[in-house]
Amino acid sequence: ADVIMLVKRPIYDFMPALLDSGKPWVWDVVDFYPQPACTNWSHRQAVNWVNKQINTYKPTGVIWPNRKMAEDCSKNENDIVLYHHHRPGIKINPIRERISIVGYEGSAKYLGKWRKEIRKHCDLRGWKLAINEGCHSDWDICVAFRDDEFNGYPQKNWKSNVKLANAQGSGTPFIGAIESGYVETRSGAELYVSKPSDIAGYFDLLEPYTIRKELSEIMLLKSYSIDDASRDLLVYIE
């Protein structure tokens, strides 16, 4: 290899060979901190943990998942921010006349109290809450939340934007948490919620077909594909 790239956590039986090679290498630190153990970390504890990992392995450069994490932790001019791409081959959402399905992708336990509130307002409208069922093009609204016990400083500020990237890549109307990764990559068509009681109002806002169609078209313009990410990565490595 001319350049070596490590994604996420160190592979301990591989690290000696990597470090002994003398080759330049970059570390993509997306979601590499321990979860949910990091939930109770303060800002200082979180940054100190990251700095300890970087100082231990001394990569040539670091790929940060968002600007906020880079601002908190980067000390190297060779570092870059590379946002997450949407799923390859993702289908475009046709945007149906009426809403029938609200979808969530990920571990159901992370939703916590959000799940109860979302389901309540879906039931009131005759909609279905689909958790890891179907795909984005099957859903009329995509939601992305994380309950407090899984939502410490690293998660709020450093998590990748992948859930939003998939919504944008499919053009699926999105209601999500106020996280750095989501806010930094917003198209302007996404809706952000800080407390579960706000869900009902945003469901009402998205009911009209014309609103969802307009938001979908704006989100598609922000779509970031694996080809886009590959191009940006190769420019950085070269």
Secondary structure, DSSP 8 states (H G I E B T S, - for coil): --SEEEESS--TTTHHHHHHH---EEEE-TT-S-TTGGGG--HHHHHHHHHHHHHHH--SEEEESSHHHHHHH---TT-EE------TT-------SS--EEEE-S-GGGTTHHHHHHHHHHHHHT-EEEES-S-GGG-SEEEE---GGG--HHHHHH---HHHHHHHHHT--EEEE--HHHHHT--S--EEESSGGGHHHHHHHH-SHHHHHHHHHHHHHT---HHHHHHHHHHHH-
